[in-house]
Amino acid sequence: MQFLELVLKNFGPYSGTQTTNLRPETDGNPCPVILFGGMNGGGKTTLLDAIRLALYGSRAQCSTRGNLSYSDFINQCVNRHTPPLEDTRVELTFEQVQEDKLTQFKIVRYWKKSDIKDTLSILIYSEIVNDWWSDKAITNTWDEYIETLLPVGISNLFLFDGEQVKELAELETPPEFVIGAIKSLLGLELAERLAVDLEILAGRKRKEIAGKKDLAALEKIEQTFQNITAETDLANEKLASLKNELEKAEKHQQQASEKFIYQGGKIAADRSQLERQLNDYTTQAEKSRQSLIELASNTLPLALISPLLTAAKVQAETEAAQQQAKIAQNVIKQRSDRLLKYIAEISLNPQQLDQIQDFIRQENQELEQQAATDTAPWINAENNSIQQLENLLGYQIQNQQNLASQQIEEIKNIETEIDFTDRQLAAAASPEAYEQLESEVRKTQKEVAIAAAACESANSRIAELKKESEKTQKELESYSSEYLTVRNSQHVINSIAKAQNTLKLFKEKLTLKKLNKLEVEITDCFRYLLHKTDLVHRVAIDTETFSLSIYDPEGKPVPKHRLSAGEKQLLAIAFLWGLARVSGRQLPVAIDTPLGRLDSSHRNNLVERYFPSASHQVILLSTDTEIRKTEYDKLRELGAIAHSYLLKYDPAKHQTTVEPGYFWE
C-alpha cells in the first residue's frame, strides 16, 4: 500500500480545502519520507486522525475521540468557520497491488454539521476511461475490504504517535493495542480449537460416570453442542465460499460496466431520446420547407424579375408623366390664346405685345418638348396600377425575401442538428448489442446483490450460532458443575485439570515458537538503532505479559531503569518496527512527534537508520525542536525527503494552512 494524496476540507483546524501530495518520490526517484512540520496544537495529530478516519470510519482509533459517540466525534471535527451549507470532507487516495495489478483507490468521507453519520464513497481509477468511478460494491463492504489491506487491529503498528511510543517505553507491560497486535500476528487459533476439544473430552468423561437420567440430559446437551459446532463449521465454510463468489461477482460487474461504457452502451441508452430529437428536427425542417413553398406560391417568385419590374415601373411613370404633360399643354395653349386675345384688346404698345407673345411662345415650346415622345405608349398603366407596382417592389418582395432567408437559415441549422444526431445514433450500439450489454450489467448487478445478501445472511447465521453455542456451553458448564458437586467425581476433575495443564503447556510452547522470530527482529532493530552496540545482545519477550527483557553480551539481564529515556524510546520504536516487519505487509508508516526526549546521538541514529528504512513510505509529523535544521539537512543529504510541508497555524483565526517547505525553507 502507498498513500498518494490527502485532501481535508473544513476538518479540524483546516479551513477550506487543503491538498497534500504524499507520493514517496521526487522526479521519479523513490524517496520514502514525507515531512510535516508544525508547532504543538497546529494540526499534526489531526492529519494522522484524518488518515485513520478515512480508512476506518466509526472504528477509527482517533486521538481526540475518547468516549465520544461517532456522530459527536465527527461533528466535533467540523471547522468552526465552516459555512452552514458546506460539508466537511476527508479524502485519501492510495494504491495497492492486487493480483499483480496496481489499483488506485480514493476514499471519500463527508458530512455536515449535526449529521448523525458520514457518507462514504469508494472510487476506483479506471485506465480505460481515464477517470474515477464509484464502486458501490466495495463501498458497501468497505469495513471488511480494508481488513484485507490494513486490519484495524495492527494499524497502530504503522500509524502511531509519540505518546504511544512514550507509553510503550515507560510501561513494563505493553499496552493493550500492542498486545492485541501481537496476538493477531501470532495466530493462536489452534489453542482456541483445542479448548473446544477439551470441553468435548470433558463431556465424554461426564457421560461415562453419569446415571441414566443424568446421562440422557448430558447426551442431549452434548448433542446440541456438537450440532451447533458442526453447523458453525459448515456456516464458516459457506461464508468463505460466498465471499469468494461475491468477489467474483464484483469483478464481473466491474468488467460489464466498463464494457457497457466503451462499447457505446451509454449512448444507446439515450437512443430513444436521440430518436425523438431527430424526429422533432425532421418535423421542424418539414415545417420550414412548407413555409418556403407557401412563400414561393405568393409574390416571392417576382423577386427573380425585380429588374424587369423596376423598368416597367419607370416606363409606366414616364408614360403617365408624358400623358399629363400633353393634357397640360392643351390646357395652357387654350389659356395662352385667350390671354393673347385679351392683351390685343387692351391695346398694349407693340413692343410690350411682342415681348409677351415671345414669352408665351417659349413656354409653349418647353411644354411641347416635355410632351413630345418618339414612341407610342405601350404600358398605358393607370395610377392605381403604378402604385401597386411600387408597393410590390418597395415592401412586399423585400419582406418575402427576408422571410425566405430566415427559413433557409433555420433549415440549415436544423439540418446541422439532424446530421449531428445521426452521427450520435451511428456511434451508439445497435439495439441488439445494447440489449445484450444492458442485460449483462443487470445480470452482474443482480449477482452482486445476491452474493452480498448471501454473505450478510451467512454472517447473521454465524452470529446466531455463536450465541446458541455460548448459551449451550454455559448450560453444559452449569450442569457439569452441579453434577460434579453432587457426585463429587474427582476423576473427572483430575482429568479436566490434566487436560487444562496440557493445553496451557501447548499454548506456552506455541507462543514461544512464534515469539522467537519476533525477538530476533526486535533485537536486530534495536541494535541497529543504538549507538552503543555492546549494550544489547538479545531482546526477549515474556510469553505471558509480552513485556521486554534486555540481555548484554555476557547473557546478564540489563535492568530497564539503566536505560536512558532516549534508549527506552528507541527500544519502543524497535518493538513497533519489529512487529511491523514480522507482519510481512508492505504498508506506509506514519509517526507523530517521533524524536521526543532523544539526545543528539540517538536522534542521528533514528534519522540516519530508522526513518529511511522504516518503510517504503514514512510520514513524519514533527515540531521544530524534534527534527531540527541539523536532522532536516541530514535527511536531505541522504535523499530521503520526497516532500516537506509546513503547518502554519493562525491563533487569531484558529486555522491551519498547509504550505510547501519546512521551518528553515
Buried (B, 14 or more C-beta within 10 A) or exposed (E): BBBBBBBBBBBBBBBEEBEBBBBBBEEEEEBBBBBBBBBEEBBBBBBBBBBBBBBBBBBBBBBEBEEEEBBEBBBEBBBEEBEEEBBBBBBBBBBBEEEEEEEBBBBBBBBBBEBEEBEBBBBBBBEEEEEBBEBEBBBBBBEEBBEEBBBBBBBBBBBBBBEBBBBBBEEEBBEEBBBBBBBBBBEBEEBEEBEEEBBEBBBEBBEEBBEEEBBEBBBEBBEBBEBBBEBBEEBEEBBEEBBEBBBEBBBBBBEBBBBBBEBBBBBBBEBEEBEEBBEBBBEBBEBBBEBBEEBEEEEBEBBEEBEEBEEBBEBBBEBBEBBEBBEEBEEBBEEBEEBBEEBEEEEEEEEEBEEBBEEBEEEBEEBEEBBEEEEEBEBEBEEEBBEEBBEBBEEBBEEBBEBBEEBEEBBEEBBEBBEBBEEBBEEBBEEEBBEBBBEBBEBBBEBBBBBBEBBEEBBEBBEBBEEBBEEBBEBBEEBBEEBBEEBEBEEBEEBBEEBEEEBEEEBEEBBEEBBEBBBBBBBBBBBBBBBEEEBBBBBBBBBEEBBBBBBEEEEEEBEBEEBEBBBBBBBBBBBBBBBBBBBEBEBBBBBBBBBBBBEEEBBBBBBBBBBBBBBBBBBBBBBBEBBBEEBBEBBBEBBBBBBBBBBBBEEEEEBBBBEEEBBEE
